[in-house]
Amino acid sequence: MDSIGIEAAQHLLALAAQKAADDYGRPICVAVCDANGFLLAFARGPGAPVRSIEIAQGKAYSAARMGVDTDAFLQRLQRDQLHAGYFCDDRLTALPGGAVLRNGAGELVGAIGISGLTSAQDQVIATALATAWATAPAQGARPS
């Protein structure tokens, strides 16, 4: 199984911050974790909401632990009339803005969490980076 490394995680932080600035003109918080949900890298853009620090980390953690993007987790909770607390993990969140990172074989290798914009905008950035990650060559600090 591939594993996301620190260099790749830091590269994803920079890409996410740039995408937020380019597309929305606002700073964000970005968290990247490994496949188990453990934090590898984090950045808070100047002026990003302080509350977004924990939210971004929670979104990355939740995506990794649940194995799905957080918007899909939210849909499942709503569809099945469940509460995130039923999963016996106080750190889980279903706020959109978290996305799983998969290797070319489809294996989960990490997750990214974005916070600081609307939840829908956070999810757009997270999904775009996860898609770029999945389709990038498996070398270096992908994606480019």
C-alpha positions as CSV (number, residue, x, y, z in Angstrom):
1,M,0.0,0.0,0.0
2,D,1.2,3.5,-0.8
3,S,1.5,6.0,2.0
4,I,1.3,9.7,1.8
5,G,4.6,11.3,3.0
6,I,5.3,14.6,4.7
7,E,6.6,16.2,1.5
8,A,3.5,15.3,-0.4
9,A,1.3,16.4,2.5
10,Q,3.1,19.8,2.5
11,H,2.7,20.1,-1.2
12,L,-1.1,19.5,-0.8
13,L,-1.3,22.3,1.8
14,A,0.3,24.7,-0.7
15,L,-2.0,23.6,-3.5
16,A,-5.1,23.9,-1.4
17,A,-4.2,27.4,-0.1
18,Q,-3.5,28.6,-3.7
19,K,-6.8,27.2,-5.0
20,A,-8.7,28.9,-2.2
21,A,-7.0,32.2,-3.0
22,D,-7.4,31.8,-6.8
23,D,-11.0,30.6,-6.7
24,Y,-12.5,32.4,-3.7
25,G,-10.0,35.1,-2.7
26,R,-9.9,33.9,0.9
27,P,-7.5,32.1,3.2
28,I,-8.3,28.6,4.6
29,C,-7.1,26.0,7.0
30,V,-5.8,22.8,5.5
31,A,-5.0,19.5,7.3
32,V,-3.6,16.3,5.7
33,C,-3.5,13.0,7.6
34,D,-2.4,9.5,6.9
35,A,-4.7,6.6,6.3
36,N,-5.3,6.1,10.0
37,G,-6.4,9.8,10.5
38,F,-3.2,10.9,12.2
39,L,-2.2,14.5,11.3
40,L,0.8,14.8,8.9
41,A,0.7,18.4,8.0
42,F,-1.4,21.5,8.8
43,A,-1.5,25.1,7.7
44,R,-3.6,28.1,8.6
45,G,-3.6,30.9,6.0
46,P,-3.2,34.4,7.4
47,G,-6.7,35.6,8.4
48,A,-8.4,32.2,8.2
49,P,-10.9,31.7,11.0
50,V,-9.3,30.3,14.2
51,R,-12.3,27.9,14.6
52,S,-11.3,26.4,11.2
53,I,-8.1,24.9,12.7
54,E,-10.0,22.1,14.6
55,I,-12.6,21.8,11.9
56,A,-10.1,21.2,9.1
57,Q,-8.3,18.6,11.2
58,G,-11.6,16.9,12.0
59,K,-12.7,16.7,8.4
60,A,-9.4,15.1,7.4
61,Y,-9.6,12.7,10.3
62,S,-13.2,11.8,9.6
63,A,-12.6,11.1,5.9
64,A,-9.7,8.8,6.7
65,R,-11.5,7.0,9.5
66,M,-14.8,6.5,7.7
67,G,-13.1,5.9,4.3
68,V,-15.4,8.3,2.5
69,D,-15.5,12.1,1.8
70,T,-17.3,13.9,4.6
71,D,-20.1,15.1,2.3
72,A,-20.9,11.4,1.6
73,F,-20.7,10.7,5.3
74,L,-23.2,13.5,5.9
75,Q,-25.6,12.1,3.2
76,R,-25.4,8.7,4.9
77,L,-26.2,10.1,8.3
78,Q,-29.2,12.0,6.8
79,R,-30.4,9.1,4.7
80,D,-30.2,6.5,7.5
81,Q,-31.3,9.0,10.2
82,L,-28.1,8.4,12.2
83,H,-26.0,10.7,14.4
84,A,-22.2,10.8,14.1
85,G,-22.0,10.0,17.8
86,Y,-23.4,6.5,17.1
87,F,-19.9,5.6,15.7
88,C,-18.4,6.0,19.2
89,D,-15.7,8.5,18.0
90,D,-16.0,12.0,19.4
91,R,-13.7,13.3,16.7
92,L,-15.9,12.5,13.7
93,T,-17.6,15.2,11.8
94,A,-19.9,15.1,8.8
95,L,-19.2,18.7,7.7
96,P,-18.4,18.8,4.0
97,G,-14.8,19.6,3.3
98,G,-13.0,16.3,3.9
99,A,-11.8,14.0,1.1
100,V,-10.0,10.7,1.0
101,L,-6.7,10.3,-0.9
102,R,-6.4,7.1,-2.8
103,N,-3.5,5.6,-4.7
104,G,-3.7,4.3,-8.3
105,A,-5.0,1.0,-7.0
106,G,-7.9,2.7,-5.1
107,E,-6.4,2.1,-1.7
108,L,-6.9,4.8,0.9
109,V,-3.5,6.4,1.7
110,G,-4.6,9.6,3.6
111,A,-7.2,12.4,3.6
112,I,-7.4,16.1,3.3
113,G,-9.6,18.5,5.3
114,I,-10.4,22.1,4.3
115,S,-12.1,24.7,6.4
116,G,-12.6,28.5,6.2
117,L,-15.1,28.9,3.3
118,T,-18.6,27.6,3.1
119,S,-18.8,23.9,3.6
120,A,-19.7,23.4,-0.1
121,Q,-16.6,25.4,-1.2
122,D,-14.4,23.5,1.3
123,Q,-15.6,20.3,-0.3
124,V,-14.9,21.5,-3.9
125,I,-11.3,22.2,-3.0
126,A,-10.9,18.9,-1.1
127,T,-12.4,16.9,-3.9
128,A,-10.3,18.6,-6.6
129,L,-7.1,17.9,-4.7
130,A,-8.2,14.3,-4.0
131,T,-9.0,13.8,-7.7
132,A,-5.6,15.3,-8.7
133,W,-3.9,13.0,-6.2
134,A,-5.6,9.9,-7.6
135,T,-4.7,10.7,-11.2
136,A,-1.1,11.9,-10.7
137,P,1.9,9.8,-11.3
138,A,3.0,8.0,-8.1
139,Q,6.2,9.8,-7.6
140,G,7.6,12.8,-5.9
141,A,5.3,15.2,-4.1
142,R,2.3,14.7,-6.5
143,P,0.1,16.2,-7.6
144,S,1.6,19.0,-9.6
